[in-house]
């Protein structure tokens, strides 16, 4: 009983194993004849039974038995799968209408109350034929019914807190192993939830489980919200970051942006950078068809770590640089670091000086409220942004370091390659060994003993260039002085030196534009050659000479040699020294003074004026006169 159901109505017989209805007739002598596909079968009515030739018999089902036989899943024949209806326990549900009682009369009519009003139907094999606009429902196979359950579900009591995906009879939750779902003959569902057997009943777009509660199918909009998040390839975590939000898919590795949609049955449809694709959400993973592999949802901690790196404004790339590391943000215009956090639904919050700003991660971009956006800098862009002059925060100006063209130089160590990784780490090899650092605003924080370097402003960098320089190929033959951005040579007019944003120098040398790069204590000019900064001892040697006042040539003669200054008009003798930056420090007869060598002139601060170096001819002429021995004055006279 119940294996096969036969419905007789108006001289026709429908059976679930019949390909077409059969015709049935009965004589007043209880003889019955049934013709199926042209083949007649004879039988006899015996009370509530029909006995067929060949000893088989049918029995009339009670209303309760008939109602039980209807249990199962149905869908509209005109649009299979669009709506799923369940009949179970004397109730019919689904298709968006309220659950309704269903009865089966003794003559086999099915009566209920659907959204269209009172409805009467008849079971014809595996179909229910309803009167009026309801149409025909067809019974779904177990496989079809399981497919109809495909989709994304959540707890009705806490929507969105936990998400469950059903796919072809496999149930996946974000915190448990997959389990099978089967459909029992009465249309109920059976599975294992929370490590316990569970029985469920599909009621429209809800599944009522006996000890788990009620799940509701997420609408496509709600499913899109549940799908929103930050993902990475399971086979290569962190290499590529993908964000899904507001119906858009963004990638961190290219400019690819694609629409994303979720079908009613939970299929994710989008276009990946390598072509169209369809996937399924399985717990916190998206399984793509084809070669796209599996993406896994990143935790908040991993998502926050994925932000680490260097960023800049999309509208003005490179104008401002922002460094994110470990939940903090440093910016060259920030007075203090900001705090940053990210949720798994791609929402970002940054708090600077107590003021919160909200944003959203979109692939390799952060879009802030107010329509501004930051873009992640590539390693090459980040390296370019480091170009400039730096000095030690603990001892500003003592050492100057330049980063330019992928090299770091200065401080007495050999030039070394410098790289910037995608997460913003700066790696190089300094004299102390391998070093790793991080850009924090205008500072580089190195690990270990290297300490902190601060970026020098253009003015500070120009001051760091102050000093006495000479050609590396012919040391001392020509001398150049740099002072606060002014370059003076012994045989040409002064010219300005400027520092460009990339840390290179620009000036006019030999009446031609020249570009130079500071490499430690050397400047490499593009068409002039290499200059080296004179050491203090070499600078003293370059300073040695015979000078006179420019305003009164020959009246007073001054000599500088071996660290001493002598005057021809008095007995004044003073020590002379040259600082690393080219300042001349001594004590003149009228008090202490400091000067700068400018070409062949010494410009003294205060009232001491300008001394000019005398040519050999003028110096020889200055010797003209009468001389005598210092130890025995007047004994011998020299002219």
Backbone torsions as a table, in degrees:
resi	resn	phi	psi	omega
1	UNK	NA	134.4	176.5
2	UNK	91.8	-16.2	-179.3
3	UNK	-65.2	-44.8	175.4
4	UNK	-126.3	142.7	-179.3
5	UNK	-118.1	135.2	178.7
6	UNK	-121.8	132.6	180.0
7	UNK	-115.4	124.6	-179.9
8	UNK	-111.5	129.1	-179.7
9	UNK	-154.1	122.7	172.9
10	UNK	57.3	40.0	175.8
11	UNK	81.7	11.1	176.0
12	UNK	-123.8	153.4	-179.5
13	UNK	-127.5	127.2	174.1
14	UNK	-112.5	136.4	177.2
15	UNK	-135.1	149.4	-175.2
16	UNK	-69.0	-13.3	175.5
17	UNK	-108.2	7.5	178.0
18	UNK	-88.2	135.6	176.0
19	UNK	-76.0	-25.7	180.0
20	UNK	-149.8	161.8	178.5
21	UNK	-63.9	149.3	174.9
22	UNK	-102.2	157.8	174.6
23	UNK	-96.8	141.2	-179.3
24	UNK	-132.3	140.8	177.3
25	UNK	-139.3	158.2	-178.9
26	UNK	-141.1	138.8	177.3
27	UNK	-97.0	163.1	-179.3
28	UNK	-66.5	-13.5	177.8
29	UNK	-93.3	20.4	177.3
30	UNK	71.5	5.2	176.9
31	UNK	-73.6	132.7	-178.5
32	UNK	-115.9	140.9	176.4
33	UNK	-129.9	130.6	177.7
34	UNK	-124.6	131.2	-179.8
35	UNK	-117.2	118.3	-179.2
36	UNK	-121.7	119.3	179.2
37	UNK	55.2	39.0	177.2
38	UNK	82.3	-4.4	-178.3
39	UNK	-102.0	117.2	-178.7
40	UNK	-82.0	146.5	173.6
41	UNK	-133.7	136.3	-178.3
42	UNK	-107.7	153.6	179.6
43	UNK	-160.3	-171.5	-176.1
44	UNK	-146.7	135.0	176.7
45	UNK	-79.8	126.7	177.6
46	UNK	-128.2	86.8	-178.8
47	UNK	66.3	-115.0	-179.3
48	UNK	-99.7	22.3	-179.8
49	UNK	-131.5	150.7	170.0
50	UNK	-115.5	120.1	179.4
51	UNK	-101.4	119.3	-178.9
52	UNK	-95.0	155.8	174.0
53	UNK	-60.0	138.9	-177.2
54	UNK	98.0	10.5	171.2
55	UNK	73.2	5.4	173.9
56	UNK	-84.2	156.5	-178.4
57	UNK	-145.6	148.1	172.7
58	UNK	-109.3	146.0	174.6
59	UNK	-120.1	145.2	178.3
60	UNK	-71.9	135.8	180.0
61	UNK	-87.0	143.8	172.6
62	UNK	-70.2	167.6	177.6
63	UNK	-58.9	-39.9	-179.4
64	UNK	-66.4	-43.4	178.0
65	UNK	-63.5	-41.9	-179.6
66	UNK	-64.1	-40.4	179.2
67	UNK	-64.4	-40.5	177.8
68	UNK	-63.7	-35.2	-178.4
69	UNK	-68.3	-20.2	178.9
70	UNK	-77.5	-17.3	-174.3
71	UNK	-54.3	133.8	178.6
72	UNK	153.2	-168.6	-178.2
73	UNK	-108.6	139.9	-178.9
74	UNK	-133.0	158.4	174.3
75	UNK	-145.7	163.0	-177.6
76	UNK	-72.3	132.3	-179.6
77	UNK	-64.8	-31.8	-177.4
78	UNK	-75.9	-19.2	-178.0
79	UNK	-151.0	71.1	-172.9
80	UNK	-58.2	134.2	174.2
81	UNK	87.5	-18.0	-178.8
82	UNK	-64.6	-46.0	175.2
83	UNK	-124.2	143.8	177.1
84	UNK	-120.8	131.0	-179.8
85	UNK	-116.9	142.0	176.4
86	UNK	-119.2	138.4	171.1
87	UNK	-117.8	120.2	-177.7
88	UNK	-161.5	136.7	175.7
89	UNK	61.0	32.4	177.9
90	UNK	76.3	15.2	179.3
91	UNK	-124.7	145.6	171.0
92	UNK	-117.7	133.4	-175.9
93	UNK	-142.7	160.8	176.4
94	UNK	119.1	173.8	175.9
95	UNK	68.8	13.2	176.1
96	UNK	88.9	-3.3	178.5
97	UNK	-96.6	166.3	180.0
98	UNK	-69.8	147.5	174.8
99	UNK	-55.0	141.3	-178.5
100	UNK	-136.0	149.9	174.4
101	UNK	-68.7	148.2	175.7
102	UNK	-131.4	137.3	178.3
103	UNK	-128.9	156.9	174.4
104	UNK	-123.0	123.1	179.7
105	UNK	-80.5	169.8	-179.0
106	UNK	-65.1	-24.7	178.9
107	UNK	-88.6	9.9	173.5
108	UNK	89.5	1.4	178.0
109	UNK	-75.2	141.5	178.8
110	UNK	-105.5	127.3	-177.7
111	UNK	-124.8	138.3	177.5
112	UNK	-157.8	-173.6	178.7
113	UNK	-132.8	100.6	-179.7
114	UNK	-93.6	-179.7	-177.0
115	UNK	-61.8	-26.6	179.1
116	UNK	-78.9	-6.2	-178.4
117	UNK	118.0	-166.3	179.0
118	UNK	-59.4	135.2	-178.0
119	UNK	-132.8	142.8	175.8
120	UNK	-128.6	137.9	-177.8
121	UNK	-142.7	-179.7	-179.5
122	UNK	-142.4	136.0	175.3
123	UNK	-74.8	122.2	176.5
124	UNK	-124.9	92.8	-174.9
125	UNK	66.7	-119.4	178.0
126	UNK	-101.3	23.7	179.8
127	UNK	-124.7	147.4	169.7
128	UNK	-111.4	120.0	179.1
129	UNK	-98.9	111.6	-178.7
130	UNK	-93.4	151.0	175.7
131	UNK	-77.1	161.0	173.9
132	UNK	68.9	-143.3	-170.2
133	UNK	-81.0	-8.8	-174.9
134	UNK	-67.1	-35.7	176.7
135	UNK	84.5	-149.9	-173.9
136	UNK	-117.2	131.0	172.4
137	UNK	-104.1	141.3	176.0
138	UNK	-114.1	140.4	179.4
139	UNK	-70.2	136.6	-179.3
140	UNK	-92.7	142.2	174.1
141	UNK	-69.4	167.0	178.1
142	UNK	-57.3	-41.8	-179.7
143	UNK	-64.5	-43.1	179.1
144	UNK	-64.7	-40.3	-179.7
145	UNK	-65.4	-38.9	177.9
146	UNK	-64.6	-40.4	177.4
147	UNK	-62.9	-34.6	179.5
148	UNK	-65.6	-22.8	177.9
149	UNK	-81.8	-12.5	-178.3
150	UNK	-53.6	134.5	178.9
151	UNK	155.9	-170.5	-177.5
152	UNK	-113.2	127.6	-174.2
153	UNK	-123.3	158.1	177.4
154	UNK	-147.5	165.3	179.6
155	UNK	-71.1	132.0	-178.6
156	UNK	-64.2	-33.3	-177.8
157	UNK	-76.2	-24.6	-179.9
158	UNK	-139.8	72.3	-175.1
159	UNK	-57.6	131.1	175.1
160	UNK	85.8	-17.1	-178.1
161	UNK	-65.2	-45.9	174.2
162	UNK	-124.7	144.2	-178.0
163	UNK	-123.6	137.7	-179.9
164	UNK	-125.3	137.3	176.2
165	UNK	-115.3	135.2	174.3
166	UNK	-112.0	127.5	179.8
167	UNK	-142.3	110.0	174.8
168	UNK	49.3	45.1	175.7
169	UNK	86.8	5.5	176.5
170	UNK	-114.2	128.5	-179.1
171	UNK	-105.9	128.7	177.8
172	UNK	-126.6	135.3	175.1
173	UNK	-120.3	162.5	-174.4
174	UNK	-73.0	-9.9	-174.6
175	UNK	-133.6	21.1	-178.9
176	UNK	-150.8	167.7	178.7
177	UNK	-72.1	151.8	176.6
178	UNK	-60.6	149.2	176.2
179	UNK	-137.6	154.9	179.8
180	UNK	-80.4	148.7	171.3
181	UNK	-120.4	129.4	177.2
182	UNK	-121.9	156.0	177.1
183	UNK	-107.7	121.5	-179.7
184	UNK	-81.7	162.9	-177.0
185	UNK	-54.2	-28.5	-179.0
186	UNK	-85.3	7.1	177.0
187	UNK	87.7	-1.5	177.0
188	UNK	-82.8	160.4	-179.0
189	UNK	-102.7	148.4	178.0
190	UNK	-133.8	133.3	178.8
191	UNK	-157.3	-174.3	174.5
192	UNK	-120.1	117.5	-179.4
193	UNK	-124.5	135.2	-178.1
194	UNK	52.5	38.0	177.4
195	UNK	65.3	19.8	178.3
196	UNK	-129.7	143.3	175.6
197	UNK	-60.2	140.5	-179.1
198	UNK	-138.2	143.3	176.5
199	UNK	-117.3	133.8	-177.6
200	UNK	-129.5	158.7	177.8
201	UNK	-126.4	126.6	176.6
202	UNK	-77.7	123.9	179.3
203	UNK	-127.6	86.7	-175.8
204	UNK	68.3	-119.0	177.8
205	UNK	-102.7	30.5	176.0
206	UNK	-130.8	146.7	171.2
207	UNK	-118.9	120.7	177.8
208	UNK	-97.8	113.3	179.1
209	UNK	-96.0	149.1	-172.0
210	UNK	-69.4	-33.4	-179.4
211	UNK	-128.0	8.1	-177.6
212	UNK	-109.5	-24.7	-176.6
213	UNK	107.2	-160.3	-173.6
214	UNK	-109.4	132.6	172.5
215	UNK	-105.1	144.7	174.6
216	UNK	-117.5	143.5	176.4
217	UNK	-73.9	131.6	178.2
218	UNK	-72.3	136.0	172.2
219	UNK	-64.7	167.3	-179.7
220	UNK	-62.0	-36.7	177.0
221	UNK	-65.7	-45.0	179.7
222	UNK	-66.7	-36.0	178.0
223	UNK	-63.9	-38.4	177.2
224	UNK	-63.4	-38.4	177.7
225	UNK	-66.3	-39.9	179.1
226	UNK	-67.5	-30.1	-178.7
227	UNK	-76.7	-25.9	-177.0
228	UNK	-54.6	132.5	179.7
229	UNK	169.3	-173.8	-177.8
230	UNK	-114.1	125.4	-173.8
231	UNK	-125.6	159.0	173.4
232	UNK	-144.2	161.8	-179.2
233	UNK	-69.0	130.0	-177.5
234	UNK	-65.1	-30.8	-178.3
235	UNK	-79.1	-17.7	-177.2
236	UNK	-147.5	68.8	-172.2
237	UNK	-58.6	134.5	174.3
238	UNK	86.1	-16.5	-178.2
239	UNK	-67.8	-48.1	176.2
240	UNK	-122.1	137.5	179.3
241	UNK	-115.7	133.8	179.3
242	UNK	-123.5	136.5	175.8
243	UNK	-118.3	138.3	174.5
244	UNK	-121.7	122.7	-179.3
245	UNK	-163.3	139.4	175.9
246	UNK	53.4	37.3	175.8
247	UNK	77.4	14.2	-179.3
248	UNK	-126.2	143.8	174.1
249	UNK	-110.3	126.6	176.8
250	UNK	-122.4	147.9	178.6
251	UNK	-116.2	146.4	-180.0
252	UNK	-82.2	-12.4	-172.7
253	UNK	-103.6	-11.2	176.9
254	UNK	-151.1	-178.0	-177.7
255	UNK	-88.9	12.2	-175.1
256	UNK	-66.8	124.8	174.3
257	UNK	-128.0	131.8	-177.2
258	UNK	-138.9	151.8	172.3
259	UNK	-72.0	147.5	176.9
260	UNK	-128.4	135.8	175.3
261	UNK	-136.7	158.3	177.6
262	UNK	-122.3	126.4	177.7
263	UNK	-75.3	169.1	-179.9
264	UNK	-60.1	-29.4	-178.1
265	UNK	-92.8	12.3	171.4
266	UNK	90.0	2.8	177.1
267	UNK	-74.0	137.5	178.5
268	UNK	-99.3	125.0	-177.1
269	UNK	-120.2	126.9	178.8
270	UNK	-156.7	-176.1	174.2
271	UNK	-122.9	111.5	177.6
272	UNK	-79.6	167.5	-175.8
273	UNK	-62.7	-23.1	179.3
274	UNK	-101.5	18.0	176.6
275	UNK	125.3	170.1	-178.7
276	UNK	-60.4	151.0	-179.6
277	UNK	-157.0	158.1	177.1
278	UNK	-130.8	140.4	-178.2
279	UNK	-140.2	175.5	178.6
280	UNK	-131.0	136.2	172.6
281	UNK	-78.7	121.3	179.3
282	UNK	-123.7	96.1	-173.5
283	UNK	66.3	-117.9	177.2
284	UNK	-103.7	14.4	179.5
285	UNK	-113.5	149.2	169.1
286	UNK	-110.0	120.0	178.3
287	UNK	-99.0	112.8	-179.1
288	UNK	-90.9	147.3	174.4
289	UNK	-75.2	155.1	177.6
290	UNK	77.7	-142.3	-172.0
291	UNK	-92.7	2.5	-174.4
292	UNK	-73.4	-17.4	173.8
293	UNK	77.5	-151.7	-174.8
294	UNK	-121.3	132.5	172.3
295	UNK	-105.6	141.0	176.1
296	UNK	-115.8	144.3	178.2
297	UNK	-70.5	134.4	-178.8
298	UNK	-85.8	142.6	174.2
299	UNK	-68.8	166.1	179.2
300	UNK	-61.0	-37.9	-179.9
301	UNK	-65.3	-44.6	179.2
302	UNK	-67.4	-38.8	178.8
303	UNK	-63.3	-40.4	178.4
304	UNK	-64.5	-41.9	178.4
305	UNK	-64.2	-30.0	-179.5
306	UNK	-69.0	-17.4	177.9
307	UNK	-77.9	-17.3	-177.2
308	UNK	-54.8	131.3	179.4
309	UNK	150.0	-170.7	-178.9
310	UNK	-106.1	135.3	-176.9
311	UNK	-128.9	158.6	176.9
312	UNK	-146.1	166.6	-179.9
313	UNK	-70.1	135.0	-179.2
314	UNK	-65.8	-36.0	-176.4
315	UNK	-77.4	-25.6	-178.6
316	UNK	-138.3	71.2	-175.0
317	UNK	-56.8	132.7	174.7
318	UNK	86.6	-15.2	-178.5
319	UNK	-66.2	-45.0	175.6
320	UNK	-126.9	140.5	180.0
321	UNK	-115.8	134.7	178.4
322	UNK	-121.0	131.5	-179.8
323	UNK	-112.5	123.8	178.5
324	UNK	-110.6	131.1	179.7
325	UNK	-155.9	123.2	172.3
326	UNK	57.0	38.9	176.8
327	UNK	83.2	8.6	176.1
328	UNK	-123.1	152.6	-179.4
329	UNK	-126.4	127.4	174.4
330	UNK	-111.4	134.7	177.3
331	UNK	-132.4	148.3	-176.8
332	UNK	-68.5	-13.8	175.3
333	UNK	-109.4	8.0	177.5
334	UNK	-87.9	134.8	175.5
335	UNK	-75.3	-24.2	-179.9
336	UNK	-149.9	161.2	178.3
337	UNK	-64.4	148.9	174.1
338	UNK	-101.7	158.0	174.8
339	UNK	-97.9	143.3	-179.2
340	UNK	-134.8	142.3	177.3
341	UNK	-139.9	160.8	-179.4
342	UNK	-143.3	141.7	175.6
343	UNK	-99.3	163.6	-178.6
344	UNK	-68.9	-12.2	176.2
345	UNK	-93.8	21.4	175.0
346	UNK	75.2	2.9	177.6
347	UNK	-73.6	132.2	-178.5
348	UNK	-116.8	142.3	175.2
349	UNK	-130.3	128.9	176.7
350	UNK	-122.1	133.2	-179.8
351	UNK	-118.8	116.7	179.9
352	UNK	-121.1	120.0	-179.8
353	UNK	53.4	40.1	176.5
354	UNK	82.4	-5.1	-178.4
355	UNK	-101.1	117.5	-178.9
356	UNK	-82.4	146.9	173.2
357	UNK	-132.6	134.3	-179.1
358	UNK	-103.9	152.6	-179.8
359	UNK	-157.7	-172.0	-177.8
360	UNK	-148.2	135.5	176.5
361	UNK	-80.4	128.1	175.9
362	UNK	-129.4	89.7	-178.4
363	UNK	63.0	-115.5	-179.0
364	UNK	-99.0	22.8	179.6
365	UNK	-131.4	148.4	170.4
366	UNK	-113.9	119.5	179.4
367	UNK	-101.3	115.9	-177.0
368	UNK	-92.5	153.8	172.6
369	UNK	-58.3	137.9	-175.4
370	UNK	99.9	6.2	172.2
371	UNK	74.3	3.9	173.5
372	UNK	-82.6	155.7	-177.7
373	UNK	-143.6	146.0	171.6
374	UNK	-108.7	145.0	174.3
375	UNK	-117.6	144.7	177.8
376	UNK	-72.8	136.2	-180.0
377	UNK	-85.5	140.4	173.2
378	UNK	-69.9	167.0	178.4
379	UNK	-58.0	-39.4	-179.6
380	UNK	-67.0	-43.5	178.6
381	UNK	-64.0	-42.3	-179.6
382	UNK	-62.9	-40.0	178.9
383	UNK	-64.0	-42.2	177.4
384	UNK	-61.5	-35.9	-178.9
385	UNK	-68.8	-20.0	178.9
386	UNK	-79.1	-17.6	-174.7
387	UNK	-54.2	133.9	179.5
388	UNK	153.5	-167.9	-178.1
389	UNK	-109.6	140.0	-179.1
390	UNK	-133.1	156.7	173.8
391	UNK	-142.9	164.8	-177.8
392	UNK	-74.0	131.7	-179.6
393	UNK	-64.0	-31.4	-177.7
394	UNK	-76.5	-18.9	-178.1
395	UNK	-150.7	71.4	-173.4
396	UNK	-57.8	133.9	174.6
397	UNK	87.6	-17.6	-178.1
398	UNK	-65.0	-45.9	175.5
399	UNK	-124.7	143.1	176.6
400	UNK	-120.2	131.1	-179.5
401	UNK	-117.6	140.0	176.1
402	UNK	-116.9	139.3	171.1
403	UNK	-118.5	120.2	-178.4
404	UNK	-161.1	139.0	176.5
405	UNK	59.1	31.8	178.8
406	UNK	77.4	13.8	179.1
407	UNK	-124.1	146.1	170.6
408	UNK	-117.6	132.7	-175.3
409	UNK	-143.2	158.7	177.1
410	UNK	120.6	174.9	176.0
411	UNK	67.6	14.5	176.9
412	UNK	87.5	-3.6	179.0
413	UNK	-97.1	166.2	-179.5
414	UNK	-69.7	147.8	175.3
415	UNK	-56.1	142.0	-178.0
416	UNK	-136.7	149.6	174.1
417	UNK	-68.0	148.4	175.3
418	UNK	-132.1	136.8	178.5
419	UNK	-128.3	156.6	174.9
420	UNK	-123.8	123.4	179.6
421	UNK	-81.6	169.1	-178.6
422	UNK	-64.5	-26.0	178.3
423	UNK	-88.0	10.9	172.2
424	UNK	90.2	0.5	178.7
425	UNK	-74.6	139.3	178.9
426	UNK	-104.8	126.5	-177.3
427	UNK	-124.8	137.4	177.4
428	UNK	-157.8	-172.4	179.4
429	UNK	-133.1	102.5	-179.7
430	UNK	-94.8	-178.7	-177.1
431	UNK	-63.1	-25.4	179.2
432	UNK	-80.1	-5.9	-178.6
433	UNK	117.6	-166.8	-180.0
434	UNK	-59.5	136.7	-177.8
435	UNK	-133.9	142.6	175.6
436	UNK	-128.5	138.8	-177.7
437	UNK	-143.2	-177.9	-179.3
438	UNK	-143.8	137.5	176.7
439	UNK	-78.2	124.6	176.8
440	UNK	-126.1	94.0	-174.5
441	UNK	66.5	-118.4	177.7
442	UNK	-103.2	24.8	-179.8
443	UNK	-126.3	147.5	169.6
444	UNK	-110.7	118.7	179.0
445	UNK	-97.5	110.4	-179.1
446	UNK	-92.5	150.7	174.9
447	UNK	-76.3	162.8	174.1
448	UNK	67.2	-144.4	-171.1
449	UNK	-80.1	-8.6	-175.4
450	UNK	-66.6	-35.6	176.4
451	UNK	83.1	-148.1	-173.5
452	UNK	-118.2	131.1	172.5
453	UNK	-104.6	141.0	175.7
454	UNK	-112.1	141.3	178.8
455	UNK	-71.5	135.6	-179.2
456	UNK	-90.8	141.1	173.7
457	UNK	-68.5	167.3	178.5
458	UNK	-57.2	-41.3	-179.9
459	UNK	-65.3	-43.6	179.5
460	UNK	-64.7	-40.4	-179.3
461	UNK	-64.7	-40.2	178.4
462	UNK	-63.6	-39.9	177.5
463	UNK	-63.6	-33.9	179.6
464	UNK	-66.2	-22.0	178.5
465	UNK	-83.1	-12.8	-178.3
466	UNK	-53.4	132.8	178.9
467	UNK	158.0	-172.6	-178.1
468	UNK	-110.9	128.3	-174.3
469	UNK	-124.9	157.1	177.4
470	UNK	-147.0	165.7	-179.6
471	UNK	-72.3	133.7	-177.9
472	UNK	-64.8	-33.4	-176.9
473	UNK	-76.3	-24.3	-179.5
474	UNK	-139.5	71.0	-174.3
475	UNK	-56.1	130.6	174.2
476	UNK	84.9	-14.8	-178.7
477	UNK	-66.7	-45.0	173.3
478	UNK	-124.9	145.4	-178.2
479	UNK	-124.1	136.6	179.9
480	UNK	-124.7	137.2	176.7
481	UNK	-115.4	137.0	174.8
482	UNK	-113.8	126.8	179.4
483	UNK	-141.6	110.5	174.3
484	UNK	50.5	42.7	175.3
485	UNK	89.2	5.9	177.1
486	UNK	-114.9	128.5	-178.6
487	UNK	-106.6	128.4	178.2
488	UNK	-126.8	134.2	175.2
489	UNK	-120.1	162.8	-173.9
490	UNK	-73.2	-8.6	-174.3
491	UNK	-135.2	20.2	-178.6
492	UNK	-150.7	167.1	178.6
493	UNK	-71.2	151.4	176.1
494	UNK	-60.0	150.5	175.9
495	UNK	-138.7	154.2	179.1
496	UNK	-79.5	149.0	171.5
497	UNK	-120.8	128.2	176.6
498	UNK	-120.6	155.8	177.0
499	UNK	-107.8	122.3	-179.8
500	UNK	-81.9	163.5	-177.2
501	UNK	-54.9	-28.5	-179.1
502	UNK	-85.4	6.9	176.6
503	UNK	88.1	-1.2	177.0
504	UNK	-82.5	160.6	-179.2
505	UNK	-102.4	148.2	177.7
506	UNK	-134.0	133.6	179.8
507	UNK	-157.7	-175.2	174.2
508	UNK	-119.6	118.0	-178.9
509	UNK	-124.8	134.2	-178.2
510	UNK	53.4	37.5	177.7
511	UNK	64.6	21.4	178.1
512	UNK	-130.0	143.2	174.7
513	UNK	-60.9	140.1	-178.5
514	UNK	-138.0	143.6	176.1
515	UNK	-117.7	133.4	-177.7
516	UNK	-129.4	159.4	177.8
517	UNK	-127.5	126.3	177.1
518	UNK	-78.3	125.0	179.2
519	UNK	-128.2	87.8	-175.6
520	UNK	67.5	-119.5	176.9
521	UNK	-102.0	31.1	175.9
522	UNK	-130.7	146.4	171.2
523	UNK	-119.1	121.0	178.1
524	UNK	-97.4	112.6	178.3
525	UNK	-94.8	147.6	-172.0
526	UNK	-68.9	-33.3	-179.5
527	UNK	-128.9	9.6	-178.2
528	UNK	-109.8	-26.2	-176.0
529	UNK	108.5	-159.1	-173.6
530	UNK	-110.5	132.4	172.6
531	UNK	-105.5	145.8	174.3
532	UNK	-117.8	143.7	176.0
533	UNK	-73.9	130.1	178.8
534	UNK	-71.2	136.3	172.3
535	UNK	-65.5	167.5	-179.1
536	UNK	-62.1	-37.2	178.1
537	UNK	-67.2	-44.3	179.1
538	UNK	-65.4	-36.4	178.3
539	UNK	-64.2	-36.6	178.3
540	UNK	-65.7	-38.6	177.7
541	UNK	-66.4	-39.1	179.0
542	UNK	-68.0	-28.6	-178.5
543	UNK	-77.0	-26.6	-176.5
544	UNK	-54.3	133.5	179.2
545	UNK	167.6	-175.0	-178.3
546	UNK	-111.9	126.4	-174.1
547	UNK	-125.2	159.4	173.6
548	UNK	-144.4	163.2	-179.7
549	UNK	-70.3	131.1	-177.7
550	UNK	-66.7	-30.7	-179.0
551	UNK	-79.0	-15.5	-177.1
552	UNK	-149.2	67.8	-172.5
553	UNK	-57.3	134.9	174.9
554	UNK	84.2	-16.5	-178.6
555	UNK	-65.7	-48.7	177.1
556	UNK	-123.0	138.5	-180.0
557	UNK	-116.5	133.8	178.9
558	UNK	-125.4	137.9	177.3
559	UNK	-120.3	139.8	174.9
560	UNK	-122.9	123.8	-178.9
561	UNK	-162.7	137.4	175.8
562	UNK	52.7	38.6	174.7
563	UNK	78.4	13.3	-179.3
564	UNK	-125.1	145.7	174.5
565	UNK	-113.0	127.7	177.0
566	UNK	-123.1	148.4	178.0
567	UNK	-116.5	148.0	-178.6
568	UNK	-83.9	-11.9	-173.4
569	UNK	-104.0	-9.4	177.8
570	UNK	-152.5	-178.5	-177.3
571	UNK	-89.8	13.3	-175.2
572	UNK	-66.9	124.2	175.4
573	UNK	-128.2	131.6	-177.7
574	UNK	-139.9	152.1	172.6
575	UNK	-70.8	148.6	176.1
576	UNK	-129.4	135.4	175.3
577	UNK	-137.3	159.1	177.9
578	UNK	-122.8	126.2	177.6
579	UNK	-75.5	169.9	179.8
580	UNK	-60.0	-30.9	-177.5
581	UNK	-92.6	11.8	170.8
582	UNK	92.2	2.7	177.5
583	UNK	-75.2	138.3	178.1
584	UNK	-100.2	125.5	-177.4
585	UNK	-119.7	126.9	179.3
586	UNK	-156.5	-173.8	174.4
587	UNK	-126.0	111.4	177.0
588	UNK	-79.8	168.4	-175.8
589	UNK	-63.6	-23.6	179.1
590	UNK	-101.3	18.6	176.0
591	UNK	125.2	170.2	-179.2
592	UNK	-61.9	150.4	179.9
593	UNK	-155.6	160.9	177.2
594	UNK	-131.9	140.1	-178.4
595	UNK	-139.5	174.9	179.7
596	UNK	-130.8	135.6	173.8
597	UNK	-78.6	121.2	179.0
598	UNK	-123.9	97.3	-174.0
599	UNK	66.7	-120.0	177.0
600	UNK	-102.3	14.2	-179.9
601	UNK	-112.9	150.2	168.9
602	UNK	-110.1	120.1	177.5
603	UNK	-99.5	113.1	-178.4
604	UNK	-91.4	145.0	174.2
605	UNK	-74.1	155.6	177.7
606	UNK	79.1	-142.6	-172.6
607	UNK	-93.4	1.7	-174.6
608	UNK	-73.7	-15.6	174.7
609	UNK	74.9	-148.0	-174.7
610	UNK	-123.5	131.7	172.4
611	UNK	-104.5	143.4	176.8
612	UNK	-117.9	143.7	179.1
613	UNK	-70.8	134.8	-179.0
614	UNK	-85.9	141.7	174.3
615	UNK	-68.4	166.4	178.9
616	UNK	-62.1	-37.2	-179.8
617	UNK	-64.6	-45.1	179.9
618	UNK	-68.0	-37.6	179.2
619	UNK	-65.4	-38.4	177.9
620	UNK	-65.3	-42.4	179.2
621	UNK	-62.9	-32.5	-178.0
622	UNK	-69.0	-14.5	179.3
623	UNK	-81.6	-16.1	-177.6
624	UNK	-52.9	131.6	178.3
625	UNK	145.8	-174.1	-179.3
626	UNK	-101.4	139.0	-175.3
627	UNK	-131.0	156.4	176.8
628	UNK	-145.5	168.0	-178.8
629	UNK	-72.7	138.3	-178.3
630	UNK	-69.1	-33.1	-176.7
631	UNK	-80.0	-25.8	-179.1
632	UNK	-137.3	73.2	-175.7
633	UNK	-58.2	132.8	175.6
634	UNK	86.6	-15.9	-178.1
635	UNK	-66.7	-42.7	176.5
636	UNK	-127.0	141.9	-179.1
637	UNK	-119.7	136.1	178.6
638	UNK	-122.8	135.6	-177.2
639	UNK	-116.8	NA	NA
